[in-house]
Amino acid sequence: QVRLVESGGGLVQAGGSLRLSCAASGRFLSINQMGWYRQAPGKQRELVADITSSGRTNYADSVKGRFTISRDNAKNTEYLQMNSLKPEDTGVYYCYANTLINTAGYWGQGTQITVSS
């Protein structure tokens, strides 16, 4: 079982920056893929970015050039640096991780990000 705890959300003005962290704990050998998803009001949850255990990254087109995902495998922690935030980035951001045993993965509780115009 893997427990994911997010931190770093909040309220920021457009053009500002925030950094999210997600720490994984529990009984597992290693974390495979990690990622961030978000859900805006009235919309479906969507991928923001993900990263493999070897560091290969993937981004949604809407955040390319503004967001950077990274991870510290020794700490089982991932990060999302968000720059040049826009009001349309507002939503609940969820941390995701899977293991080789559980490829369906685990989710964090979500953290609210609100970008004011």
CORFENUR-V135761 format. One record per residue. N is the residue number from 1. PHI is phi in radians with two decimals (* if undefined). Layout:
N,PHI
N,PHI
This chain:
1,*
2,-2.10
3,-1.95
4,-2.01
5,-2.16
6,-1.66
7,-2.67
8,1.92
9,-1.31
10,2.71
11,-1.86
12,-2.55
13,-1.39
14,-0.97
15,1.61
16,-1.44
17,-2.30
18,-2.53
19,-2.24
20,-1.73
21,-2.22
22,-2.50
23,-1.87
24,-1.75
25,-2.45
26,2.20
27,-1.75
28,-2.81
29,-1.40
30,-2.82
31,-1.50
32,-1.59
33,-1.64
34,-2.21
35,-2.89
36,-2.21
37,-2.15
38,-2.46
39,-2.38
40,-1.53
41,-0.97
42,1.35
43,-2.13
44,-1.37
45,-1.14
46,-2.31
47,-1.22
48,-1.73
49,-2.87
50,-2.48
51,-2.57
52,-1.46
53,-1.13
54,-1.56
55,1.75
56,-1.29
57,-1.98
58,-2.54
59,-2.26
60,-1.18
61,-1.00
62,-1.20
63,-2.04
64,-1.01
65,1.50
66,-2.01
67,-1.88
68,-2.33
69,-1.72
70,-2.61
71,-2.62
72,-2.08
73,-1.12
74,-1.13
75,-1.79
76,0.88
77,-2.28
78,-2.10
79,-2.34
80,-2.36
81,-1.55
82,-2.05
83,-2.02
84,0.86
85,-1.13
86,-2.11
87,-0.95
88,-1.25
89,-1.45
90,-1.06
91,2.82
92,-1.65
93,-1.77
94,-2.02
95,-1.48
96,-2.36
97,-2.70
98,-2.32
99,-2.20
100,-1.18
101,-1.37
102,-2.09
103,-1.31
104,-1.20
105,1.58
106,-2.27
107,-2.20
108,-1.38
109,-1.41
110,1.64
111,-2.37
112,-1.43
113,-2.14
114,-2.15
115,-1.94
116,-1.60
117,-1.57
